[in-house]
Amino acid sequence: MTRVRSMRLVCSGSWVDVRLTQLNGRWLASADTPDGPSLGVAWFPLDALEFALEPFDGFVDELLASAPADLAWR
């Protein structure tokens, strides 16, 4: 059974809803953008989130800083 973890990442005055799941040893992240979902795939959860957040250039680091601490391992 695949489990999807949903969360809201926040930065100064804004927020982004994201989803994260592990599939076949890799992490798949989806971030809501004004133009539709943005996807990221990586071996580690924060890396997948970083790729999915690329449309939010300039805010990625601040958004990732609000991610839960248990995703911080690489």
N, C-alpha and C positions, 0 to 999 in steps of 0.2 A: 504494500500500500504506500503510495506517495503522499507525503504530507506537505502542504503549502503553508508557509508562514507569512502572514500579512503584517505590515507595520507602516507607520507614518513617520517619515524623516522630516525634520524641521530645520529651518534656517531663518535668519532675520526677516521676519514678516511673511514667510511663505512656508509651504509644506508640500510633500510629494508622497503619494501612496505607492508602496512597492510590495511585491510578493517575491518570495524566495523559496526554492525547493531543490532537493538533491536528486539527481537522476543519473544512474549508471556511473557514479563516482564523481560527477561534475555538478557544479551549482548553476542553476538557471535563475536569473533575476528578471523581473518585469517592472518597469516604472511607468506610471501614468504621465503622459505629456499632453499639452494642448493639441498635438497632432496625432494622438493615439499612443499605443504602448511602445516602449523602447525596451529591447531585450539585451541581456548580457549573459555570457556563458564563460565560466572559468573553473579552475580546480579548487578555488577557495571562495567562500561566500562574499567577503568584502570586495574581492576583485570582480566578481560577477555584478555586484551592485554598482561598482564604479563604472563598468562598461555600460550598464543600463542607464546610468545618470548622465551620460555624455551630452545629451541635449541641454542640460542645465549648466553649461560651461560657466565657470566663475563661481559657482555655488556648490560644486561637487564635494570639496573638502569639508565645508560646513555641514552639508547634508549627511555625509558619512560620519561626522563626529557625533551625530545624534543617534546613530545605529546602536542597538543593544550591545553591551560589552561582550556577551558570549559569542558574537560573530567576529571578534577581533583576532582570532588565531589565524595564522597563515602558514 
